[in-house]
Amino acid sequence: MADNKKKHVYDESKIKTLSSLEHIRARTGMYIGRTGNGNHYDDGIYVLLKEVIDNAIDEFIMGHGKKVEITLEEDTVSVRDYGRGIPLGKLVECVSRINTGAKYNDDVFQFSVGLNGVGTKAVNALSTYFVARAHRDGKFAEARFVRGILDGEDQGSAKNEENGTYISFSPDPEIFRNFKFREDHINRRLRFYSYLNAGLVIVFNGKRVVSQGGLLDLIRDESEFEKIYPPFHYRDKMLEFAFTHTNRFSEDYYSFVNGQFTSDGGTHLSAFREGLLKGINEYASAKFDGNDVREGILGAVAIRLKEPIFESQTKNKLGNTEIRSDIVASVKKAVVELLHRNKPSAEKLIDKIKESQKLRKELNSVKKLARERSKAVSIRVPQLKDCKKHFNKSKGNHDDTMIFITEGQSAAGSLVSCRDVNTQAIYTLKGKPLNVWDLKRDAIYKNVEIYNLMRSLNIEEDSNCLRYNHVVLATDADVDGLHIRNLMITFFLRFFESVVRDGHLQILETPLFRVRNKKDTLYCYSEAERDSAMKKLGRSAEVTRFKGLGEISPKEFGAFIGQDMRLTPVVVDEDHSISEVLSFYMGKNTQERRSYIMDNLVVDEEIL
């Protein structure tokens, strides 16, 4: 006992002081949020890029430089702006010393996002390679760093170069494991920058991104195939917003502060939603419920603020409470004026709200019947094998929890016998689920299977209440399995799109082949892996083709849902409308779809 106590002595020798560089690398999440491998829009590598671009945008806001050039070559990103350029004598300090910069000076930057003097320094500290070069009045200064440590400097004449700053960096694979930049995520960020900074020219790998209409362009682009009426748009020096209605069941918003996309909203977004409701009710002389007004709405709001207070360094949520009442009043007044000015669109808006109101009343009676029916059958969901722990998004608890949505009792049996009962739940589908694409929300309550699935996930009222961080589709790798997978993806995109957009919906990759000899067994997820395994184990190796999950023994299956589990996230391509794509592939246009398949069918010559 005495020896054990000595090992845990808490005295002066245990106190450590980290340098700012060490702290950034040791506590990366404090500065850039999640690290990730680049699959998710908010992964850290994109936050690094954002921090660098933010500085270029701040120059544009202050009237210096109308173009930003960005290049991506494998894992290296470069950003060149044509602003004033970092003062040459302070270049090293500005990109490596915490709390150093001009963003504290209102005479230089009035509406800056980068207020804390941290962003570029974090990029530097988290990069294997970082170069900063400033051009001012025919002279330049350059500083090179390796993982935040100065590795070399240069300065001299550069008479043919325009003023501005050049930053190039490569994220550190020790921090961002197996990362890869996705150009669609970068393009989406750049479009947001262009919407918020009308006239700014962004060039990404030679392609121009520019907008003149501001948030009106954003809402037009995002609702191209879905809008019920042309978007309303308002803009002044400090506030801009745009909105329209779609036939979606969700309400979707884009919110910004000083050009920064606040993905978690904040005071400005909640004030915009309240002002919108009050303005519509005043115009219509009605008392519409907020849920009816906001169902299907697609909106965007941007404000400029001298001293924004964000809830974290990643600036995803605004916390300034003192601005709320002013924004509510401004939005309300502007909405009333917009509706009076455009009567045809205003009438379509009111008709949409009345339709939502009518459907909600009908839905309430269907909900009541569904709940009574559910209680009569069982207090518990019969298809669910639950786990002991559950995900809590607001508290960040139990990120490792998951639910496998699988088909049939044989596959479920394999999962049940080898799962981790603490973190892994199983929901068993009875055959093919309902295709809900052309159906209304009451379909959830009329179909027992998808109603029980919704109850199991706890997403009826709010997808933020999701009980499992990972919703995993575990279906067979055959035609029927892929069809079931597509039907489930359609269900989530139709009624609970945020589950997909937030990265919760994933696909379990299971091996297609087992290749083994007397000594070794290899599991292969593709024909290429199978061929490689056969070469490794020799021609005498036995090859087994798994046709379904039920064929894999529980002992084998345990390896595929453990530490080496392969999960592929379901990702929404931002360049396409979900409604348009799913209407074609899952809608009632049978003949059109059949013609497309026949025209594009590829026949394997080996089969002939």
C-alpha positions as CSV (number, residue, x, y, z in Angstrom):
1,M,0.0,0.0,0.0
2,A,2.8,2.4,0.9
3,D,4.6,1.8,-2.5
4,N,1.3,2.4,-4.3
5,K,0.7,5.7,-2.5
6,K,4.2,7.0,-3.5
7,K,3.4,6.5,-7.1
8,H,0.5,9.0,-6.9
9,V,2.1,11.7,-4.9
10,Y,0.8,15.2,-5.8
11,D,3.4,17.8,-5.2
12,E,5.3,20.7,-6.9
13,S,7.1,18.3,-9.2
14,K,3.7,17.3,-10.8
15,I,2.9,20.9,-11.9
16,K,3.7,21.5,-15.6
17,T,3.7,24.7,-17.6
18,L,3.3,24.2,-21.4
19,S,4.4,26.7,-24.0
20,S,1.7,28.0,-26.3
21,L,3.0,25.7,-29.0
22,E,3.0,22.7,-26.7
23,H,-0.5,23.6,-25.5
24,I,-1.9,23.8,-29.0
25,R,-0.5,20.4,-29.9
26,A,-1.5,18.8,-26.6
27,R,-5.0,20.2,-26.5
28,T,-5.8,20.5,-30.2
29,G,-9.6,20.3,-29.7
30,M,-9.6,23.6,-27.7
31,Y,-8.4,25.4,-30.8
32,I,-9.9,23.7,-33.8
33,G,-12.6,21.3,-32.5
34,R,-12.6,17.8,-33.9
35,T,-9.6,16.6,-35.8
36,G,-11.0,13.9,-38.1
37,N,-9.7,12.6,-41.4
38,G,-11.4,15.1,-43.8
39,N,-14.7,13.3,-44.4
40,H,-16.7,15.7,-42.3
41,Y,-17.3,19.3,-43.2
42,D,-16.2,20.5,-39.8
43,D,-13.0,18.4,-39.5
44,G,-9.9,20.2,-38.3
45,I,-8.1,20.4,-41.6
46,Y,-10.8,22.6,-43.0
47,V,-10.7,24.7,-39.8
48,L,-7.0,25.3,-40.5
49,L,-7.8,26.5,-44.0
50,K,-10.6,28.7,-42.7
51,E,-8.3,30.4,-40.2
52,V,-6.0,31.4,-43.0
53,I,-8.7,32.5,-45.4
54,D,-10.4,34.5,-42.6
55,N,-7.4,36.8,-42.5
56,A,-7.7,37.4,-46.3
57,I,-11.4,38.1,-45.9
58,D,-10.8,40.6,-43.1
59,E,-8.5,42.5,-45.6
60,F,-11.3,42.6,-48.2
61,I,-13.9,43.8,-45.6
62,M,-11.6,46.7,-44.8
63,G,-11.4,47.6,-48.5
64,H,-8.0,46.1,-49.3
65,G,-7.7,43.4,-52.0
66,K,-10.6,42.0,-54.1
67,K,-9.1,38.6,-54.9
68,V,-7.9,35.6,-53.0
69,E,-6.1,32.7,-54.7
70,I,-6.2,29.2,-53.2
71,T,-4.4,26.1,-54.4
72,L,-4.5,22.5,-53.2
73,E,-1.8,20.0,-54.1
74,E,-2.2,16.7,-52.4
75,D,-1.9,17.6,-48.6
76,T,-0.6,21.2,-49.1
77,V,-2.8,24.2,-49.2
78,S,-1.7,27.7,-50.2
79,V,-3.6,31.0,-49.8
80,R,-2.5,34.3,-51.4
81,D,-4.4,37.5,-50.8
82,Y,-3.8,41.0,-52.1
83,G,-4.4,43.0,-49.0
84,R,-2.0,45.2,-47.2
85,G,0.3,42.4,-46.2
86,I,1.6,41.6,-42.7
87,P,4.1,44.3,-41.5
88,L,7.4,42.8,-42.5
89,G,9.2,43.4,-39.2
90,K,6.4,41.5,-37.3
91,L,5.8,38.6,-39.6
92,V,7.3,35.9,-37.4
93,E,5.4,37.1,-34.3
94,C,2.1,37.4,-36.1
95,V,2.2,33.8,-37.3
96,S,3.8,32.1,-34.3
97,R,3.2,34.1,-31.1
98,I,-0.2,33.7,-29.4
99,N,-2.1,37.0,-28.7
100,T,-0.2,38.9,-31.3
101,G,-1.9,40.8,-34.1
102,A,-3.7,43.9,-35.3
103,K,-7.2,42.5,-34.8
104,Y,-7.3,44.2,-31.4
105,N,-7.1,47.6,-33.1
106,D,-10.4,49.0,-34.3
107,D,-8.7,51.5,-36.5
108,V,-7.2,48.6,-38.5
109,F,-10.0,46.0,-38.3
110,Q,-13.6,46.9,-37.4
111,F,-15.5,43.7,-38.3
112,S,-12.9,41.0,-37.9
113,V,-13.6,37.3,-37.2
114,G,-10.1,36.6,-36.0
115,L,-10.2,38.5,-32.7
116,N,-8.1,36.3,-30.4
117,G,-4.7,36.3,-32.1
118,V,-4.8,32.5,-32.2
119,G,-5.9,31.2,-35.6
120,T,-2.9,31.3,-37.8
121,K,-0.6,30.3,-34.9
122,A,-2.7,27.2,-34.4
123,V,-2.3,26.4,-38.1
124,N,1.4,26.8,-37.8
125,A,1.7,24.6,-34.7
126,L,-0.4,21.9,-36.3
127,S,1.5,21.7,-39.6
128,T,4.5,19.8,-40.6
129,Y,5.4,22.6,-43.0
130,F,4.3,26.2,-42.7
131,V,5.5,29.2,-44.8
132,A,4.4,32.8,-44.4
133,R,5.4,35.5,-46.9
134,A,4.4,39.1,-46.7
135,H,4.8,41.6,-49.6
136,R,4.7,45.4,-48.9
137,D,5.8,48.2,-51.2
138,G,8.2,46.2,-53.3
139,K,9.8,44.3,-50.4
140,F,9.1,40.9,-48.9
141,A,9.7,38.9,-45.7
142,E,9.4,35.1,-45.4
143,A,9.4,32.8,-42.5
144,R,9.5,28.9,-42.6
145,F,8.4,26.7,-39.8
146,V,8.3,22.9,-39.0
147,R,5.6,22.0,-36.5
148,G,5.5,25.6,-35.2
149,I,9.3,25.9,-34.7
150,L,11.1,28.6,-36.9
151,D,13.3,26.9,-39.5
152,G,14.4,29.8,-41.6
153,E,13.9,33.4,-42.7
154,D,14.4,35.5,-45.8
155,Q,13.8,39.1,-46.8
156,G,14.6,41.3,-49.7
157,S,13.3,43.1,-52.8
158,A,10.2,41.9,-54.7
159,K,9.4,44.9,-57.0
160,N,7.0,43.0,-59.3
161,E,4.9,41.5,-56.6
162,E,1.6,43.1,-55.4
163,N,1.1,43.8,-51.7
164,G,-0.5,41.0,-49.7
165,T,0.2,37.8,-47.8
166,Y,1.0,34.2,-48.9
167,I,0.5,31.3,-46.5
168,S,1.2,27.6,-47.3
169,F,0.9,24.7,-44.9
170,S,0.6,20.9,-44.7
171,P,-1.4,19.5,-41.8
172,D,0.5,17.2,-39.4
173,P,-0.4,13.5,-39.9
174,E,0.5,12.9,-36.2
175,I,-2.6,15.1,-35.3
176,F,-4.8,14.4,-38.4
177,R,-4.4,10.7,-39.0
178,N,-5.1,9.4,-42.5
179,F,-6.5,12.8,-43.6
180,K,-7.4,13.9,-47.1
181,F,-8.8,17.2,-48.3
182,R,-12.2,16.8,-50.0
183,E,-12.6,19.5,-52.7
184,D,-16.4,19.5,-52.3
185,H,-16.1,20.6,-48.7
186,I,-13.6,23.3,-49.7
187,N,-15.8,24.5,-52.5
188,R,-18.8,24.8,-50.1
189,R,-16.8,26.9,-47.7
190,L,-15.6,29.1,-50.6
191,R,-19.2,29.6,-51.9
192,F,-20.2,30.8,-48.4
193,Y,-17.3,33.3,-48.4
194,S,-18.5,34.6,-51.8
195,Y,-22.1,34.9,-50.8
196,L,-21.1,37.0,-47.8
197,N,-18.6,39.2,-49.6
198,A,-20.3,40.3,-52.8
199,G,-17.7,41.2,-55.4
200,L,-14.9,39.2,-53.8
201,V,-13.2,37.0,-56.4
202,I,-12.0,33.7,-55.0
203,V,-9.9,31.5,-57.3
204,F,-9.5,27.8,-56.3
205,N,-7.2,25.7,-58.4
206,G,-7.9,28.0,-61.3
207,K,-11.7,28.1,-60.9
208,R,-13.4,31.4,-60.1
209,V,-16.0,31.6,-57.3
210,V,-17.8,34.9,-57.1
211,S,-21.3,36.2,-56.1
212,Q,-23.0,39.6,-56.5
213,G,-26.3,38.7,-54.9
214,G,-25.1,37.8,-51.4
215,L,-27.4,35.6,-49.3
216,L,-30.0,35.8,-52.1
217,D,-27.6,33.7,-54.3
218,L,-27.1,31.3,-51.4
219,I,-30.8,30.6,-50.9
220,R,-31.4,30.5,-54.7
221,D,-28.7,27.9,-55.1
222,E,-29.7,25.8,-52.1
223,S,-33.4,25.7,-53.1
224,E,-33.0,25.7,-56.9
225,F,-35.4,22.7,-57.4
226,E,-37.5,23.0,-54.2
227,K,-38.5,26.6,-53.5
228,I,-42.3,27.3,-53.3
229,Y,-41.8,31.0,-54.1
230,P,-38.8,33.3,-55.0
231,P,-36.7,34.0,-52.0
232,F,-37.2,37.2,-50.0
233,H,-34.0,39.2,-49.4
234,Y,-33.0,42.1,-47.2
235,R,-29.7,43.8,-46.8
236,D,-28.2,46.8,-45.0
237,K,-24.8,47.6,-43.6
238,M,-25.1,45.5,-40.4
239,L,-27.8,42.9,-41.2
240,E,-28.6,40.7,-44.2
241,F,-31.1,37.8,-44.5
242,A,-32.9,35.8,-47.1
243,F,-35.5,33.0,-46.9
244,T,-38.0,30.9,-48.8
245,H,-40.1,27.8,-48.1
246,T,-39.6,24.3,-49.6
247,N,-41.5,21.0,-49.2
248,R,-39.0,19.6,-46.8
249,F,-40.1,18.7,-43.3
250,S,-37.1,20.3,-41.6
251,E,-36.2,24.0,-41.1
252,D,-32.7,24.7,-42.4
253,Y,-30.6,27.8,-41.8
254,Y,-27.2,29.2,-42.6
255,S,-26.0,31.8,-40.1
256,F,-22.9,34.0,-40.2
257,V,-21.1,36.6,-38.2
258,N,-18.5,38.9,-39.8
259,G,-18.2,36.4,-42.7
260,Q,-17.8,33.4,-40.3
261,F,-20.2,30.5,-40.8
262,T,-21.6,29.7,-37.3
263,S,-22.7,26.1,-37.9
264,D,-24.2,25.9,-34.3
265,G,-26.1,29.2,-34.7
266,G,-26.4,31.4,-31.6
267,T,-28.1,34.6,-30.6
268,H,-28.3,36.0,-34.1
269,L,-30.0,32.9,-35.5
270,S,-32.6,32.5,-32.6
271,A,-33.3,36.3,-33.0
272,F,-33.8,35.9,-36.7
273,R,-36.2,33.0,-36.2
274,E,-38.2,35.0,-33.7
275,G,-38.3,38.1,-35.8
276,L,-39.4,36.1,-38.8
277,L,-42.3,34.6,-36.9
278,K,-43.4,38.0,-35.5
279,G,-43.2,39.7,-38.9
280,I,-45.3,37.0,-40.7
281,N,-47.9,37.1,-38.0
282,E,-48.1,40.9,-38.1
283,Y,-48.5,40.9,-41.9
284,A,-51.2,38.1,-41.8
285,S,-52.9,39.5,-38.7
286,A,-52.7,35.9,-37.3
287,K,-51.2,33.9,-34.5
288,F,-49.5,31.1,-36.4
289,D,-47.6,28.6,-34.4
290,G,-43.8,28.8,-34.8
291,N,-43.6,25.2,-35.9
292,D,-46.1,25.8,-38.8
293,V,-44.3,28.9,-39.9
294,R,-40.9,27.3,-39.9
295,E,-41.6,23.9,-41.3
296,G,-39.8,23.7,-44.7
297,I,-38.2,27.1,-44.3
298,L,-34.7,27.6,-45.8
299,G,-33.1,30.8,-44.5
300,A,-29.8,32.6,-44.1
301,V,-28.8,35.4,-41.8
302,A,-25.6,37.4,-41.6
303,I,-24.6,40.2,-39.2
304,R,-21.6,42.4,-38.7
305,L,-20.5,43.0,-35.1
306,K,-17.6,44.9,-33.7
307,E,-17.0,42.7,-30.7
308,P,-18.4,39.2,-31.3
309,I,-18.3,36.7,-28.5
310,F,-18.0,33.1,-29.6
311,E,-18.4,30.1,-27.4
312,S,-15.1,28.5,-28.6
313,Q,-12.0,29.3,-30.7
314,T,-13.7,27.5,-33.6
315,K,-16.4,30.2,-33.6
316,N,-19.3,27.9,-34.4
317,K,-21.8,29.7,-32.1
318,L,-22.3,33.3,-31.2
319,G,-23.0,34.3,-27.6
320,N,-23.7,38.0,-27.6
321,T,-27.1,38.2,-25.8
322,E,-27.3,42.0,-25.8
323,I,-28.0,42.1,-29.6
324,R,-31.0,39.9,-29.5
325,S,-33.8,42.5,-29.1
326,D,-32.4,44.8,-31.8
327,I,-32.1,41.9,-34.3
328,V,-35.7,40.7,-33.6
329,A,-37.1,44.2,-34.1
330,S,-35.1,44.8,-37.3
331,V,-36.0,41.4,-38.8
332,K,-39.7,41.8,-37.9
333,K,-39.9,45.3,-39.5
334,A,-38.0,44.1,-42.7
335,V,-40.2,41.0,-43.1
336,V,-43.4,43.0,-42.9
337,E,-42.1,45.4,-45.6
338,L,-40.9,42.6,-47.8
339,L,-44.3,40.8,-47.7
340,H,-46.3,44.0,-48.4
341,R,-44.0,44.7,-51.4
342,N,-44.4,41.3,-53.0
343,K,-48.1,40.1,-52.6
344,P,-48.0,37.1,-54.9
345,S,-45.1,35.5,-53.0
346,A,-46.6,36.5,-49.7
347,E,-49.8,34.7,-50.6
348,K,-47.8,31.5,-51.4
349,L,-46.0,31.8,-48.1
350,I,-49.3,32.1,-46.1
351,D,-50.8,29.2,-48.1
352,K,-47.8,27.0,-47.2
353,I,-48.1,27.9,-43.5
354,K,-51.9,27.1,-43.5
355,E,-51.2,23.8,-45.2
356,S,-48.6,22.9,-42.5
357,Q,-51.1,23.9,-39.9
358,K,-53.8,21.6,-41.3
359,L,-51.3,18.7,-41.8
360,R,-50.0,19.1,-38.2
361,K,-53.6,18.8,-36.8
362,E,-54.2,15.7,-38.9
363,L,-50.8,14.3,-37.8
364,N,-51.6,14.8,-34.1
365,S,-54.5,12.4,-34.4
366,V,-52.4,9.9,-36.3
367,K,-49.6,10.2,-33.7
368,K,-52.1,9.5,-30.9
369,L,-53.3,6.3,-32.6
370,A,-49.8,5.1,-33.3
371,R,-48.8,5.6,-29.6
372,E,-51.8,3.8,-28.4
373,R,-51.2,0.9,-30.8
374,S,-47.5,0.8,-29.7
375,K,-48.5,0.6,-26.0
376,A,-51.0,-2.1,-26.7
377,V,-48.3,-4.3,-28.3
378,S,-45.4,-3.8,-25.9
379,I,-43.9,-1.2,-23.7
380,R,-40.6,-1.9,-25.3
381,V,-39.7,-1.9,-29.0
382,P,-39.7,-5.7,-29.9
383,Q,-37.1,-5.3,-32.7
384,L,-34.6,-3.5,-30.6
385,K,-31.7,-5.1,-28.6
386,D,-30.6,-2.1,-26.7
387,C,-27.2,-1.3,-25.2
388,K,-26.5,0.0,-21.7
389,K,-25.0,3.4,-22.6
390,H,-26.6,6.1,-24.7
391,F,-25.3,9.1,-26.6
392,N,-25.9,12.6,-25.3
393,K,-25.0,15.3,-27.9
394,S,-25.4,18.3,-25.6
395,K,-23.1,16.8,-23.0
396,G,-20.8,15.0,-25.4
397,N,-21.3,11.7,-23.6
398,H,-20.7,8.2,-25.0
399,D,-19.5,9.1,-28.5
400,D,-18.7,5.4,-29.1
401,T,-22.3,4.2,-28.9
402,M,-23.9,2.8,-32.1
403,I,-27.0,1.0,-33.4
404,F,-26.8,-1.6,-36.2
405,I,-29.8,-1.6,-38.4
406,T,-29.8,-5.0,-40.0
407,E,-32.1,-7.3,-42.0
408,G,-33.4,-10.6,-40.9
409,Q,-33.0,-12.7,-37.8
410,S,-29.9,-14.6,-39.0
411,A,-27.8,-11.5,-39.4
412,A,-29.1,-10.1,-36.1
413,G,-28.2,-13.3,-34.4
414,S,-24.5,-13.0,-35.5
415,L,-24.4,-9.4,-34.2
416,V,-26.2,-10.1,-30.9
417,S,-23.8,-12.9,-29.9
418,C,-20.6,-10.8,-30.5
419,R,-21.6,-7.2,-29.9
420,D,-20.4,-5.0,-27.0
421,V,-23.6,-4.8,-24.8
422,N,-22.4,-1.5,-23.3
423,T,-22.2,0.5,-26.5
424,Q,-23.7,-1.5,-29.4
425,A,-27.5,-1.8,-30.0
426,I,-29.2,-3.8,-32.8
427,Y,-32.5,-3.0,-34.6
428,T,-33.8,-5.8,-36.8
429,L,-35.8,-5.0,-40.0
430,K,-38.5,-7.4,-41.1
431,G,-37.8,-7.5,-44.8
432,K,-37.7,-4.5,-47.0
433,P,-38.8,-1.2,-45.4
434,L,-41.3,1.2,-46.9
435,N,-40.2,3.6,-49.7
436,V,-41.2,6.9,-48.1
437,W,-39.9,9.3,-50.7
438,D,-43.3,10.4,-52.1
439,L,-45.0,10.1,-48.7
440,K,-45.9,12.6,-46.1
441,R,-44.9,12.6,-42.4
442,D,-47.9,10.6,-41.4
443,A,-46.4,7.6,-43.1
444,I,-44.0,7.2,-40.2
445,Y,-46.9,6.7,-37.8
446,K,-48.9,4.4,-40.0
447,N,-46.0,2.0,-40.6
448,V,-45.1,0.0,-37.5
449,E,-41.5,-0.7,-38.5
450,I,-40.3,2.8,-39.3
451,Y,-42.3,4.2,-36.3
452,N,-40.5,1.8,-34.0
453,L,-37.1,2.7,-35.6
454,M,-37.8,6.4,-34.9
455,R,-38.7,5.6,-31.3
456,S,-35.6,3.5,-30.9
457,L,-33.4,6.4,-32.2
458,N,-35.4,9.0,-30.1
459,I,-35.5,11.5,-32.9
460,E,-39.3,12.1,-33.2
461,E,-39.2,15.6,-31.7
462,D,-35.6,16.6,-32.3
463,S,-32.6,14.8,-34.0
464,N,-30.4,16.3,-31.4
465,C,-31.9,13.8,-29.0
466,L,-30.4,10.9,-31.0
467,R,-29.6,8.0,-28.6
468,Y,-26.6,6.6,-30.6
469,N,-23.8,8.6,-32.1
470,H,-23.4,6.1,-35.0
471,V,-26.4,4.8,-36.9
472,V,-25.0,1.9,-38.9
473,L,-26.6,0.3,-41.8
474,A,-25.6,-3.4,-41.7
475,T,-27.1,-5.1,-44.8
476,D,-26.0,-7.8,-47.1
477,A,-23.7,-6.9,-50.0
478,D,-26.1,-8.3,-52.6
479,V,-28.8,-6.6,-54.6
480,D,-31.5,-7.0,-51.9
481,G,-29.2,-5.7,-49.3
482,L,-28.2,-2.6,-51.3
483,H,-31.9,-1.9,-52.0
484,I,-32.7,-2.0,-48.3
485,R,-29.7,0.3,-47.7
486,N,-31.0,2.8,-50.2
487,L,-34.5,2.7,-48.7
488,M,-33.1,3.4,-45.3
489,I,-31.0,6.3,-46.6
490,T,-34.1,7.6,-48.3
491,F,-36.0,7.4,-45.0
492,F,-33.4,9.5,-43.2
493,L,-33.0,12.1,-46.0
494,R,-36.8,12.5,-46.3
495,F,-37.7,12.9,-42.6
496,F,-34.4,13.3,-40.6
497,E,-31.9,14.9,-42.9
498,S,-29.8,16.3,-40.1
499,V,-28.9,12.8,-38.9
500,V,-27.1,12.4,-42.3
501,R,-25.7,15.9,-42.5
502,D,-24.3,15.7,-39.0
503,G,-22.3,12.5,-39.9
504,H,-24.3,10.0,-37.8
505,L,-25.5,7.7,-40.6
506,Q,-22.9,5.2,-41.7
507,I,-22.5,1.9,-43.6
508,L,-20.9,-1.2,-42.1
509,E,-18.4,-2.7,-44.6
510,T,-18.3,-6.5,-44.1
511,P,-15.9,-8.8,-46.0
512,L,-17.0,-10.3,-49.3
513,F,-14.4,-13.1,-49.2
514,R,-12.4,-15.2,-46.8
515,V,-9.1,-16.6,-48.1
516,R,-7.3,-19.1,-45.9
517,N,-4.8,-21.9,-45.8
518,K,-3.8,-24.1,-42.9
519,K,-1.8,-21.3,-41.3
520,D,-3.5,-18.0,-42.1
521,T,-6.9,-16.5,-42.7
522,L,-7.4,-13.2,-44.5
523,Y,-10.7,-11.4,-44.9
524,C,-11.2,-9.3,-48.1
525,Y,-13.5,-6.5,-48.8
526,S,-13.1,-6.4,-52.5
527,E,-12.1,-8.5,-55.5
528,A,-8.7,-6.7,-55.6
529,E,-8.1,-7.6,-51.9
530,R,-9.1,-11.2,-52.6
531,D,-6.7,-11.5,-55.5
532,S,-3.9,-10.0,-53.4
533,A,-4.6,-12.5,-50.6
534,M,-4.6,-15.4,-53.0
535,K,-1.2,-14.4,-54.2
536,K,0.1,-14.1,-50.6
537,L,-1.3,-17.5,-49.4
538,G,-0.7,-19.4,-52.6
539,R,-2.8,-21.2,-55.2
540,S,-3.9,-23.8,-52.7
541,A,-5.7,-21.3,-50.6
542,E,-9.4,-21.8,-50.0
543,V,-11.7,-18.9,-51.0
544,T,-15.2,-18.5,-49.5
545,R,-17.6,-15.9,-50.9
546,F,-20.0,-14.5,-48.2
547,K,-23.4,-14.0,-49.6
548,G,-25.0,-12.5,-46.5
549,L,-24.2,-11.5,-42.9
550,G,-25.9,-14.6,-41.6
551,E,-23.2,-16.8,-43.2
552,I,-20.5,-15.2,-41.1
553,S,-20.0,-17.0,-37.9
554,P,-20.4,-15.0,-34.6
555,K,-16.8,-15.7,-33.8
556,E,-15.7,-14.2,-37.1
557,F,-18.2,-11.4,-36.9
558,G,-16.7,-10.1,-33.7
559,A,-13.6,-8.9,-35.5
560,F,-15.7,-6.9,-38.0
561,I,-17.5,-4.8,-35.4
562,G,-14.6,-4.3,-33.0
563,Q,-11.6,-2.0,-33.2
564,D,-10.9,-2.8,-36.9
565,M,-14.5,-2.1,-37.9
566,R,-14.8,-0.4,-41.3
567,L,-17.5,2.3,-41.4
568,T,-18.2,4.4,-44.5
569,P,-20.1,7.7,-43.7
570,V,-23.2,8.6,-45.8
571,V,-22.2,12.0,-47.2
572,V,-24.5,14.5,-49.0
573,D,-22.9,16.0,-52.1
574,E,-23.4,19.7,-51.8
575,D,-23.4,20.2,-55.5
576,H,-26.7,18.4,-56.1
577,S,-30.2,18.8,-54.8
578,I,-31.3,15.9,-52.5
579,S,-34.9,16.4,-53.7
580,E,-34.0,16.2,-57.4
581,V,-31.7,13.2,-57.0
582,L,-34.0,11.1,-54.8
583,S,-37.1,12.0,-56.9
584,F,-35.3,10.4,-59.9
585,Y,-34.0,7.3,-58.2
586,M,-36.7,6.7,-55.6
587,G,-39.8,8.4,-57.1
588,K,-42.6,7.1,-59.2
589,N,-40.9,7.9,-62.6
590,T,-40.5,4.2,-63.3
591,Q,-40.3,4.4,-67.1
592,E,-37.9,7.3,-67.1
593,R,-35.6,5.5,-64.6
594,R,-35.8,2.2,-66.5
595,S,-34.8,4.0,-69.8
596,Y,-31.8,5.6,-67.9
597,I,-30.7,2.2,-66.6
598,M,-30.9,0.6,-70.0
599,D,-29.1,3.4,-71.7
600,N,-26.2,3.3,-69.2
601,L,-26.0,-0.4,-68.5
602,V,-22.5,-1.8,-68.5
603,V,-22.2,-5.5,-69.3
604,D,-19.2,-7.4,-68.0
605,E,-17.6,-9.1,-71.1
606,E,-16.4,-12.0,-68.9
607,I,-20.1,-13.1,-68.3
608,L,-20.8,-13.2,-72.1
